[in-house]
Amino acid sequence: MSEELLLELDLGAGIRQLTLNRPEQRNALDSEQWERLTAALRALAAVGDVSCLILTGSGTAFASGGDISRFLEEVREPNGPKRFRQRIRECLDALYDFPAPTLAKVNGAAIGGGMELALACDVRVASETAKFSIPAARFGMVMALPDFARLAASVGIDRARFLTMTGAVIDAAQALSMGLVQQAIEPERLDEAALKLARMLASAEREAALWFRQAAKLMTQPDAQQSERLRAFEEACLAGLEFQTRVRHVLSRS
């Protein structure tokens, strides 16, 4: 991992933070940065001791979307369009399937692929200065179906259509009212609020927390076998030692 372009920080208690670090380019996502982030996510997933992952950007942007200066160069390569889609899909899947709760700390503009990164996180908290947009249609592009499904699940199908077909830019207050983010925070309090949320996510029993993610995924991408596995866990978790231990702990404090 390049320490200059992607920073990793240990915040304690198993909470890790990955920071996109191309502030001069407003953290634009070129092919190398997508691949760098995918590698970092896979490496952290393999470690197995992460209780919550925070994703954020340096400077005034979270991630300002694809690096437009590289678009044509990338798609002109042999199998360019296929590889272009594949590297983004691999990164977003690595984030969405990360084996611990994830939190997007949206410190500024989250445009295009940057907004898709935020959507791939379980929880999103934004600075009041943040902006959101999916301008793909303006370039004659579309989102991948799973990413549009996540957007629609967050804001509703009609609003998802509006945002993607118009490429409208919305602010943090609008994003909060639509359900795109769960909190809109003063910039100076963003780090504190994100860490508080990360600790809440980290305190949840891992398998139960990730069950809710998989249940949400099932609602947007139906899968009969996965549905049965999720239904089985509804009862299995109640018989587990972790559930019983946590209930006893709560009772002991009441």
WOURUR-V510491 format. One record per residue. SS is DSSP state (h for helix, s for strand, l for the rest). Layout:
BEGIN
ss=SS
ss=SS
END
This chain:
BEGIN
ss=l
ss=l
ss=l
ss=l
ss=l
ss=s
ss=s
ss=s
ss=s
ss=s
ss=l
ss=l
ss=l
ss=l
ss=s
ss=s
ss=s
ss=s
ss=s
ss=s
ss=l
ss=l
ss=h
ss=h
ss=h
ss=l
ss=l
ss=l
ss=s
ss=l
ss=h
ss=h
ss=h
ss=h
ss=h
ss=h
ss=h
ss=h
ss=h
ss=h
ss=h
ss=h
ss=h
ss=h
ss=h
ss=h
ss=h
ss=l
ss=l
ss=l
ss=l
ss=s
ss=s
ss=s
ss=s
ss=s
ss=s
ss=l
ss=l
ss=l
ss=s
ss=s
ss=s
ss=l
ss=l
ss=s
ss=l
ss=h
ss=h
ss=h
ss=h
ss=h
ss=h
ss=h
ss=h
ss=l
ss=l
ss=l
ss=l
ss=h
ss=h
ss=h
ss=h
ss=h
ss=h
ss=h
ss=h
ss=h
ss=h
ss=h
ss=h
ss=h
ss=h
ss=h
ss=h
ss=h
ss=l
ss=l
ss=l
ss=l
ss=s
ss=s
ss=s
ss=s
ss=s
ss=s
ss=l
ss=l
ss=s
ss=s
ss=s
ss=l
ss=h
ss=h
ss=h
ss=h
ss=h
ss=h
ss=h
ss=l
ss=l
ss=l
ss=s
ss=s
ss=s
ss=s
ss=s
ss=l
ss=l
ss=l
ss=s
ss=s
ss=s
ss=l
ss=l
ss=h
ss=h
ss=h
ss=h
ss=l
ss=l
ss=l
ss=l
ss=l
ss=h
ss=h
ss=h
ss=h
ss=h
ss=h
ss=h
ss=h
ss=h
ss=h
ss=h
ss=l
ss=h
ss=h
ss=h
ss=h
ss=h
ss=h
ss=h
ss=h
ss=h
ss=h
ss=l
ss=l
ss=l
ss=s
ss=s
ss=h
ss=h
ss=h
ss=h
ss=h
ss=h
ss=h
ss=l
ss=l
ss=l
ss=l
ss=s
ss=s
ss=s
ss=l
ss=h
ss=h
ss=h
ss=h
ss=h
ss=h
ss=h
ss=h
ss=h
ss=h
ss=h
ss=h
ss=h
ss=h
ss=h
ss=h
ss=h
ss=l
ss=l
ss=h
ss=h
ss=h
ss=h
ss=h
ss=h
ss=h
ss=h
ss=h
ss=h
ss=h
ss=h
ss=h
ss=h
ss=h
ss=l
ss=l
ss=l
ss=h
ss=h
ss=h
ss=h
ss=h
ss=h
ss=h
ss=h
ss=h
ss=h
ss=h
ss=h
ss=h
ss=h
ss=h
ss=h
ss=l
ss=h
ss=h
ss=h
ss=h
ss=h
ss=h
ss=h
ss=h
ss=h
ss=h
ss=h
ss=h
ss=h
ss=l
END
